[in-house]
Amino acid sequence: MKPAKVPRSARVLILVDFINPLNFPGAETLARPALVAARAAARLRGRMEGEKATIVYANDNYGAWTSDFHSLVAQCCARDDTSGEIARLIAPGPRDITLLKPRHSAFFCTALELLLKEMGARDLVVAGLCTDMCVQMTAADAFLRGYEGVWVPSDCTAAESTKAKTASLAYMRDVLKCDVRSSAARRK
């Protein structure tokens, strides 16, 4: 089988940790806002697919070093709870790129940086869970790598509390120079 080429894409949507069993302390307060964020991210994903942007999923491996992304998707999709609903709503398609990450940032110990370079990516859109952890760490690493166009659509992220989400979005806007307008407010 011939390996697929890395697609050229000046703009890339990075979906962080949406495929998530939500089985950790605090998940009960994250579940409902995560579903709302996943719905908004699914709409944004459809819009960006129409613009021919590449979609990259970066997800925790939850300490299962022998796991693979598609098994994680199948396990979450089979769940009869909010995590299953989210996974079914936003599961990766056949053209999407998937990465498992060992820590918070989608860049840390993954092939993301190399992939983005080979794609010719200039603008990144970062959405996912949790705003104040993995999304913020990914945005910080994008900032440190010199990406000028980093958009973190506020409605496409969720945190365990409104306070944590608001503070994190303000930090990303003010310090990391991210655009944090909602997906509805920013059409391009």
Backbone torsions as a table, in degrees:
resi	resn	phi	psi	omega
1	MET	NA	129.6	179.3
2	LYS	-75.3	128.2	-180.0
3	PRO	-66.2	145.0	179.4
4	ALA	-71.1	142.7	175.7
5	LYS	-73.8	151.8	173.1
6	VAL	-72.6	125.3	-178.3
7	PRO	-68.9	148.1	172.2
8	ARG	-80.9	132.9	-177.8
9	SER	-160.7	109.7	178.6
10	ALA	-68.8	-26.4	-179.2
11	ARG	-122.1	132.9	-176.4
12	VAL	-132.2	133.3	173.1
13	LEU	-96.2	121.6	177.7
14	ILE	-107.2	115.6	179.1
15	LEU	-100.5	115.4	-171.4
16	VAL	-104.7	119.5	169.0
17	ASP	59.3	23.4	174.0
18	PHE	-69.8	-29.8	176.9
19	ILE	-85.0	98.1	-163.2
20	ASN	-152.3	124.3	180.0
21	PRO	-70.1	-9.1	179.3
22	LEU	50.1	50.5	-179.0
23	ASN	-121.6	52.9	179.7
24	PHE	-133.7	161.6	177.7
25	PRO	-58.7	128.1	-178.1
26	GLY	99.6	-12.3	-178.2
27	ALA	-63.5	-29.3	-179.7
28	GLU	-63.8	-30.3	177.2
29	THR	-87.2	-16.4	179.1
30	LEU	-87.5	-28.6	-169.7
31	ALA	-54.2	-53.4	-176.4
32	ARG	-64.2	-50.1	177.4
33	PRO	-63.6	-29.3	178.1
34	ALA	-66.3	-38.9	178.1
35	LEU	-65.9	-42.1	177.2
36	VAL	-61.2	-45.4	178.9
37	ALA	-63.7	-39.5	179.9
38	ALA	-64.9	-38.4	177.1
39	ARG	-62.7	-44.8	178.1
40	ALA	-65.1	-40.7	179.5
41	ALA	-66.4	-35.4	177.6
42	ALA	-64.4	-40.6	176.3
43	ARG	-64.5	-43.7	179.0
44	LEU	-63.8	-42.2	178.4
45	ARG	-57.1	-46.2	178.0
46	GLY	-59.3	-43.0	178.5
47	ARG	-63.5	-43.8	-178.4
48	MET	-71.3	-32.7	173.9
49	GLU	-61.9	-39.1	176.8
50	GLY	-63.5	-26.7	177.0
51	GLU	-88.8	2.9	179.5
52	LYS	68.6	24.9	175.1
53	ALA	-77.1	151.0	177.0
54	THR	-84.8	142.9	178.4
55	ILE	-109.2	127.6	178.6
56	VAL	-122.2	128.5	174.4
57	TYR	-100.1	128.9	175.2
58	ALA	-124.5	118.1	-171.1
59	ASN	-134.4	145.7	173.2
60	ASP	-59.7	151.8	173.7
61	ASN	-97.2	-0.6	176.9
62	TYR	53.8	35.5	175.8
63	GLY	76.6	2.3	179.9
64	ALA	-94.6	89.3	-172.8
65	TRP	-69.5	-12.1	176.8
66	THR	-100.4	7.5	-178.0
67	SER	-80.2	164.8	171.1
68	ASP	-132.5	160.3	-172.8
69	PHE	-60.4	-44.7	-175.3
70	HIS	-68.7	-30.2	173.5
71	SER	-67.6	-39.9	177.3
72	LEU	-62.2	-43.1	177.9
73	VAL	-60.8	-47.6	-178.7
74	ALA	-61.6	-42.6	179.4
75	GLN	-62.6	-45.4	-179.5
76	CYS	-68.7	-41.3	179.6
77	CYS	-61.4	-29.6	-178.2
78	ALA	-78.5	-11.9	-178.1
79	ARG	-73.7	143.4	179.6
80	ASP	-103.6	58.9	179.3
81	ASP	-151.8	-170.1	-177.7
82	THR	-61.8	-38.3	-179.8
83	SER	-62.8	-37.4	176.8
84	GLY	-67.4	-40.5	178.1
85	GLU	-62.2	-43.2	178.4
86	ILE	-62.8	-47.8	-178.2
87	ALA	-60.7	-43.2	179.1
88	ARG	-66.0	-34.1	-179.2
89	LEU	-69.3	-37.7	-169.0
90	ILE	-125.8	19.5	179.9
91	ALA	-56.6	145.6	-179.4
92	PRO	-65.7	147.5	175.2
93	GLY	-91.7	175.2	-175.2
94	PRO	-64.8	-24.6	-179.8
95	ARG	-91.7	-8.3	-177.4
96	ASP	-75.9	152.3	178.0
97	ILE	-99.6	135.6	-178.7
98	THR	-123.0	138.9	179.2
99	LEU	-134.9	139.7	169.0
100	LEU	-97.2	137.9	-179.0
101	LYS	-119.7	143.7	-177.9
102	PRO	-86.8	-16.9	-177.1
103	ARG	-138.2	-161.1	-171.3
104	HIS	-66.5	-52.6	-175.4
105	SER	-76.7	140.6	175.6
106	ALA	-67.8	-16.6	179.1
107	PHE	-85.9	-29.9	-171.4
108	PHE	-68.6	117.7	176.7
109	CYS	57.6	33.8	175.0
110	THR	-127.8	175.0	178.1
111	ALA	-88.4	8.3	-173.7
112	LEU	-57.2	-46.9	-177.8
113	GLU	-59.1	-45.7	178.5
114	LEU	-63.8	-44.7	178.7
115	LEU	-58.8	-47.4	-179.3
116	LEU	-62.3	-38.8	178.3
117	LYS	-64.4	-45.0	-179.9
118	GLU	-68.1	-27.7	177.0
119	MET	-75.9	-21.1	-173.5
120	GLY	79.1	26.4	-177.1
121	ALA	-65.6	135.3	176.0
122	ARG	-119.3	-36.2	-178.2
123	ASP	-115.5	132.2	179.2
124	LEU	-117.1	140.2	173.0
125	VAL	-116.9	122.0	-176.1
126	VAL	-116.5	122.8	178.9
127	ALA	-134.8	154.0	175.1
128	GLY	146.1	-156.6	-176.2
129	LEU	-120.9	145.5	-23.0
130	CYS	-90.9	145.3	-176.9
131	THR	-50.9	-46.6	-173.2
132	ASP	-87.7	5.6	177.9
133	MET	-127.4	-92.3	-171.9
134	CYS	-67.0	-37.0	178.0
135	VAL	-66.5	-48.0	-179.6
136	GLN	-63.2	-41.4	179.4
137	MET	-65.1	-38.2	177.3
138	THR	-66.3	-43.6	177.9
139	ALA	-63.3	-38.9	178.4
140	ALA	-63.9	-42.8	178.4
141	ASP	-66.9	-34.3	175.6
142	ALA	-65.0	-42.8	177.4
143	PHE	-60.1	-46.7	-179.3
144	LEU	-64.4	-26.6	179.1
145	ARG	-88.9	2.7	172.2
146	GLY	87.1	13.3	175.6
147	TYR	-68.8	121.7	-177.1
148	GLU	-82.2	-33.9	-178.2
149	GLY	-103.6	88.8	175.4
150	VAL	-116.6	119.0	179.8
151	TRP	-114.6	125.2	175.6
152	VAL	-116.2	90.0	-177.4
153	PRO	-63.2	117.9	-172.1
154	SER	-57.2	-33.5	-178.8
155	ASP	-79.4	-7.8	-178.6
156	CYS	-105.5	19.9	175.8
157	THR	-133.1	160.8	177.3
158	ALA	-147.4	151.1	176.5
159	ALA	-136.2	172.2	-178.4
160	GLU	-70.4	-19.8	177.1
161	SER	-144.6	153.2	176.9
162	THR	-62.2	-39.1	179.9
163	LYS	-60.2	-46.9	-179.7
164	ALA	-63.9	-42.2	179.8
165	LYS	-64.5	-46.5	-179.0
166	THR	-61.3	-45.4	179.6
167	ALA	-63.6	-41.5	-179.6
168	SER	-66.5	-44.0	178.1
169	LEU	-62.3	-39.1	177.5
170	ALA	-63.5	-41.6	178.0
171	TYR	-62.3	-46.7	-179.5
172	MET	-63.8	-37.7	178.3
173	ARG	-68.3	-50.3	-171.1
174	ASP	-81.6	-39.1	-175.3
175	VAL	-97.2	-46.2	-176.1
176	LEU	-89.9	-3.2	176.9
177	LYS	60.2	33.7	177.1
178	CYS	-83.2	149.5	168.4
179	ASP	-82.4	124.0	-178.2
180	VAL	-116.9	18.4	176.0
181	ARG	-63.3	152.7	-179.9
182	SER	-66.1	164.3	179.6
183	SER	-66.0	-28.4	178.2
184	ALA	-75.1	-33.6	-177.8
185	ALA	-75.9	-28.5	-178.8
186	ARG	-113.9	109.8	-175.4
187	ARG	-89.1	-18.8	179.1
188	LYS	-129.8	NA	NA
